[in-house]
Amino acid sequence: MKLFVVLLVWAFAISSSFASDPSPLQDICVAIKEPKDAVFVNGKFCKNPNLTVADDFFFQGLNIPRSTDNKIGSSITGVDVSTLPGVNTLGVSLVRVDYAPNGTNPPHFHPRASEILMCMEGELYVGFVSSNMLGNRFFTKVLKPGDLFVFPLAMIHFQLNIGKTPAVAFAIFDSQNPGLVTVGNAVFGANPPIDPQVLIKALQLDKKTIDYLQSRSWYNNHD
């Protein structure tokens, strides 16, 4: 946990200079839902700075494991502008990921953020795939407690717990709202469904396989 604290402090220190979100034009902009007497900035209304309180910048509960009793064996606890209003316009957010043995955080990407992931407990097989321009190269490592891995902006990546015990990781993003697109959910769980003929041709699979994949219930592990 000490290592994570050091990482977190470092990430916050550099976020103001290198964050991918636009640089803020005010000291603080606590996000609120009610637009009365507020200013719309970066997708959220800003609370009057003179009315902000310590709780606007406070979040607790990341020490509590989440249930991984689901189809993919993982659960994500996110801390972003929707759960911690004080990060609005600051260009930073984080998540805790819990993994059951053999649990996975399936292939996905974040359209608005790069990610630094730190293994806290267990043993994780992680990796990302580069763009078509770079030949879809696959970069992978096995992480143990204290190890870090970086997932570049918008690259498809994943994690798999290859240990025999539960695993925990923390990830930091250079965006207050990194976004999430889980590949399987998007391709086979689109609403309304993508025309099977598109997927048959694009993925070079037969219609029976595509129909089966589109009929599956695609689980979302992000709260």
Disulfide bonds with the S-S distance in Angstrom:
Cys29-Cys46 1.44
